[in-house]
Amino acid sequence: MNSQLENISKVWPTIKSVFSVPHSEKEYLELVKTLDSLVDEVGNNERHKLAPVMETIGNLIENYESREYQIKEASPVDALKYLMQEHGLKQSELKEIGSQGVVSEVLSGKRSLNLEQIKKVSNRFHVSPLVFI
């Protein structure tokens, strides 16, 4: 074994929780705490001696998040249904779209929102019009 690996094997037991890939929510949360502490210490100083450690831990966290917290892309109808639920709205309360019958057709996928409806609904919910396209 070369000397560099020998040195790593000696210190590994004390640092492995910080430099190992997290495989559970608990391990992930511990890494996030460590990263928060590093950010407090290092800040934006790229020359700080712990900056590479911060970058490495950030990469481990990002890898875990991309694996465990995948965000599915929602259809415009799914987004509208979600926003209605979050705001406690009924179909009859979406006058921006039209009558309750029109809203029903949109929610069932029989009809798409037109540009004017998209503008009005995105303004009502304070979201980007892209949500409904």
C-alpha positions in Angstrom: 0.0 0.0 0.0 1.4 3.4 -0.9 2.0 5.9 1.9 -1.0 8.1 0.9 -3.4 5.2 1.2 -1.8 4.2 4.5 -2.3 7.6 5.9 -5.9 7.6 4.8 -6.6 4.2 6.3 -5.3 5.5 9.7 -7.6 8.5 9.8 -10.6 6.9 8.0 -12.4 5.7 11.1 -12.6 9.3 12.4 -13.7 10.9 9.1 -15.7 8.3 7.3 -19.1 9.6 8.4 -18.3 13.0 6.8 -16.8 11.6 3.5 -19.0 8.6 2.9 -22.0 8.5 0.5 -25.2 8.8 2.6 -27.5 5.8 2.3 -30.2 6.9 4.7 -32.1 10.1 5.6 -30.2 10.2 8.9 -26.8 10.1 7.2 -28.0 12.7 4.8 -29.2 15.1 7.5 -25.9 14.7 9.4 -24.0 15.7 6.2 -26.3 18.7 5.8 -25.5 19.8 9.4 -21.8 19.4 8.7 -22.2 21.4 5.4 -24.0 24.2 7.3 -21.2 24.4 9.8 -18.7 24.5 7.0 -20.6 27.3 5.2 -20.5 29.3 8.4 -16.8 28.8 8.7 -15.7 29.0 5.0 -18.3 31.4 3.5 -17.3 32.4 0.0 -13.5 32.2 0.7 -12.4 29.7 -2.0 -8.8 29.8 -0.6 -9.9 28.7 2.9 -8.3 25.4 3.8 -11.7 23.7 4.3 -13.2 24.9 1.0 -12.4 21.6 -0.8 -14.0 19.7 2.1 -17.1 21.9 1.7 -17.2 21.2 -2.0 -16.9 17.4 -1.5 -19.6 17.3 1.1 -21.8 19.4 -1.1 -21.3 16.9 -4.0 -22.2 14.0 -1.7 -25.4 15.8 -0.6 -26.3 16.7 -4.2 -25.9 13.1 -5.3 -28.2 11.9 -2.5 -30.8 14.5 -3.3 -30.8 13.8 -7.0 -31.3 10.1 -6.2 -33.8 10.4 -3.4 -35.8 13.6 -4.2 -36.6 13.3 -7.8 -39.3 15.8 -8.8 -41.7 14.5 -11.4 -42.7 16.9 -14.1 -46.4 17.7 -13.7 -48.9 18.2 -16.5 -50.7 21.6 -16.6 -53.8 19.8 -15.4 -52.0 18.3 -12.5 -50.5 21.7 -11.6 -53.9 23.3 -11.7 -55.5 20.6 -9.5 -52.7 20.9 -7.0 -53.0 24.7 -6.8 -56.8 24.4 -6.4 -56.3 21.9 -3.6 -53.7 24.0 -1.9 -55.9 27.1 -2.0 -59.1 25.2 -1.1 -60.9 26.1 -4.4 -63.8 24.4 -6.1 -64.3 24.4 -9.9 -67.0 27.1 -9.6 -64.4 29.4 -8.0 -62.1 29.5 -11.1 -64.0 32.1 -13.0 -60.7 33.0 -14.8 -61.0 29.8 -16.8 -64.8 30.1 -17.6 -67.9 28.4 -16.5 -67.9 25.4 -14.3 -68.4 23.2 -17.4 -65.3 24.7 -19.0 -63.3 24.2 -15.9 -64.5 20.6 -15.7 -63.5 19.9 -19.3 -60.0 21.4 -18.6 -59.6 19.3 -15.4 -60.6 16.2 -17.2 -58.2 16.8 -20.0 -60.9 17.3 -22.7 -59.9 20.9 -23.2 -56.6 22.8 -22.9 -56.2 26.2 -21.4 -55.9 29.0 -23.9 -53.3 31.8 -23.6 -55.8 34.2 -22.0 -56.8 31.6 -19.4 -53.2 30.8 -18.7 -52.4 34.5 -18.0 -55.3 34.9 -15.7 -54.7 31.6 -13.7 -51.0 32.2 -13.4 -51.7 35.7 -12.0 -54.2 34.4 -9.6 -51.8 31.8 -8.2 -48.7 33.9 -8.6 -46.9 31.3 -10.7 -45.1 31.4 -14.0 -47.4 30.8 -17.0 -45.0 28.0 -18.0 -46.6 25.9 -15.3 -49.7 25.7 -17.5 -48.1 25.2 -20.9 
